[in-house]
Amino acid sequence: MLRIRACASDDLEALYAISLATGDRGGDASALYRDPRLMGAIYSAPYALLEPELAFVAEDADGVAGFAVGTCDTRAFEDRLAAEWRPRLRAGTSPPDPARADRWTADERRLHQIHTPTPTPDWVVAAHPAHLHVNLLPRLQGRGVGARLADRWTASAAARGARALHAGVNAHNTRALSFWRRQGFAEIDPARRDGRTVWLGRRLAP
Ligand SMILES: CC(C)(COP(=O)(O)OP(=O)(O)OC[C@H]1O[C@@H](n2cnc3c(N)ncnc32)[C@H](O)[C@@H]1OP(=O)(O)O)[C@@H](O)C(=O)NCCC(=O)NCCS
């Protein structure tokens, strides 16, 4: 029995665990990280905390195993991350040495994102201001649950005024790329692809 429901505050640990278990191009990243919370600290937890009305989970008999999180206004969300979320992540950590960037560990790459974040490009946000992330543990993958979560998230975002969405996908994550395309997304501007992230967009019917 699978249930899609609003994310609750005590789901946060499950979100961190799912982000880690799907953090290596969609596969398990737990062997790559010393700090198991870094992936979730970037890709799931702050959304659940700062945008709780746009955070949903999929739960089966064994617990929460998937989520959809996001925001209607990517730029405003980035501002809130800078003011309300990253300062506490930075506390007690140092930015990794740029001179060793080609040898950064996975933790160091995430710490770099936390200390020196790169905003989503203007050409992505301009026409597609909302964005979302959908992640499922392997036991829920390939069963239509991603689409159910994305549909629930999109209906909620549309009710809050969202008219166009984007998703940023690792270019090597072929499964996610075909998933988003089946959800009606298309690459926003293939000529501007930076080699690592594919930016896909979708306009919602008025
Ligand atoms: C990418 C991801 C969100 C896609 O969600 P998903 O529900 O697994 O969706 P998929 O498109 O892979 O699988 C749908 C499959 O379920 C099948 N399916 C079974 N029952 C279904 C149903 N009731 N409704 C729809 N599809 C169903 C479909 O036929 C489809 O199979 P196919 O790919 O052979 O055509 C999910 O696999 C995931 O979380 N992966 C790891 C993390 C990740 O990469 N996240 C995205 C980062 S951008």
The ligand as a MOL file (V3000), in Angstrom:
LIG
                    3D

  0  0  0     0  0            999 V3000
M  V30 BEGIN CTAB
M  V30 COUNTS 48 50 0 0 0
M  V30 BEGIN ATOM
M  V30 1 C 14.1190 9.3320 -11.7450 0
M  V30 2 C 12.9060 8.8860 -10.9250 0
M  V30 3 C 12.3430 10.0650 -10.1390 0
M  V30 4 C 11.8430 8.3980 -11.9260 0
M  V30 5 O 10.7130 7.9340 -11.2070 0
M  V30 6 P 10.0940 6.4960 -11.5630 0
M  V30 7 O 8.7750 6.4180 -10.9190 0
M  V30 8 O 11.1030 5.4520 -11.2140 0
M  V30 9 O 9.8580 6.6420 -13.1020 0
M  V30 10 P 10.4580 5.8360 -14.3140 0
M  V30 11 O 10.0720 6.6710 -15.4990 0
M  V30 12 O 11.8670 5.4590 -14.1610 0
M  V30 13 O 9.6580 4.5380 -14.2570 0
M  V30 14 C 8.3690 4.4800 -14.7200 0
M  V30 15 C 8.2140 3.0470 -15.0940 0
M  V30 16 O 7.2830 2.4860 -14.2400 0
M  V30 17 C 6.3910 1.7470 -15.0300 0
M  V30 18 N 5.1360 1.7350 -14.3420 0
M  V30 19 C 4.6480 0.6880 -13.6490 0
M  V30 20 N 3.4630 1.0120 -13.1230 0
M  V30 21 C 3.1930 2.2870 -13.5030 0
M  V30 22 C 2.1200 3.1500 -13.2790 0
M  V30 23 N 1.0710 2.7970 -12.5480 0
M  V30 24 N 2.1760 4.4040 -13.7960 0
M  V30 25 C 3.2220 4.7810 -14.5430 0
M  V30 26 N 4.2640 3.9900 -14.7890 0
M  V30 27 C 4.2560 2.7440 -14.2790 0
M  V30 28 C 6.3790 2.4580 -16.3600 0
M  V30 29 O 6.0200 1.5670 -17.3700 0
M  V30 30 C 7.7840 2.8990 -16.5150 0
M  V30 31 O 8.5340 1.8360 -17.0600 0
M  V30 32 P 9.4450 2.0660 -18.3350 0
M  V30 33 O 10.5270 3.0290 -17.9280 0
M  V30 34 O 10.0020 0.7080 -18.6600 0
M  V30 35 O 8.5490 2.6220 -19.3880 0
M  V30 36 C 13.2570 7.7250 -9.9630 0
M  V30 37 O 13.6490 6.5920 -10.7100 0
M  V30 38 C 14.3600 8.1010 -8.9870 0
M  V30 39 O 14.0790 8.6790 -7.9600 0
M  V30 40 N 15.6140 7.7590 -9.2940 0
M  V30 41 C 16.7300 8.0280 -8.4000 0
M  V30 42 C 16.9010 9.5100 -8.0710 0
M  V30 43 C 16.9220 10.4110 -9.2580 0
M  V30 44 O 17.6160 10.1550 -10.2270 0
M  V30 45 N 16.1190 11.4890 -9.1810 0
M  V30 46 C 16.0040 12.4530 -10.2420 0
M  V30 47 C 17.0590 13.4800 -10.1080 0
M  V30 48 S 16.8100 14.7230 -11.3580 0
M  V30 END ATOM
M  V30 BEGIN BOND
M  V30 1 1 1 2
M  V30 2 1 2 3
M  V30 3 1 2 4
M  V30 4 1 2 36
M  V30 5 1 4 5
M  V30 6 1 5 6
M  V30 7 2 6 7
M  V30 8 1 6 8
M  V30 9 1 6 9
M  V30 10 1 9 10
M  V30 11 2 10 11
M  V30 12 1 10 12
M  V30 13 1 10 13
M  V30 14 1 13 14
M  V30 15 1 14 15
M  V30 16 1 15 16
M  V30 17 1 15 30
M  V30 18 1 16 17
M  V30 19 1 17 18
M  V30 20 1 17 28
M  V30 21 1 18 19
M  V30 22 1 18 27
M  V30 23 2 19 20
M  V30 24 1 20 21
M  V30 25 1 21 22
M  V30 26 2 21 27
M  V30 27 1 22 23
M  V30 28 2 22 24
M  V30 29 1 24 25
M  V30 30 2 25 26
M  V30 31 1 26 27
M  V30 32 1 28 29
M  V30 33 1 28 30
M  V30 34 1 30 31
M  V30 35 1 31 32
M  V30 36 2 32 33
M  V30 37 1 32 34
M  V30 38 1 32 35
M  V30 39 1 36 37
M  V30 40 1 36 38
M  V30 41 2 38 39
M  V30 42 1 38 40
M  V30 43 1 40 41
M  V30 44 1 41 42
M  V30 45 1 42 43
M  V30 46 2 43 44
M  V30 47 1 43 45
M  V30 48 1 45 46
M  V30 49 1 46 47
M  V30 50 1 47 48
M  V30 END BOND
M  V30 END CTAB
M  END
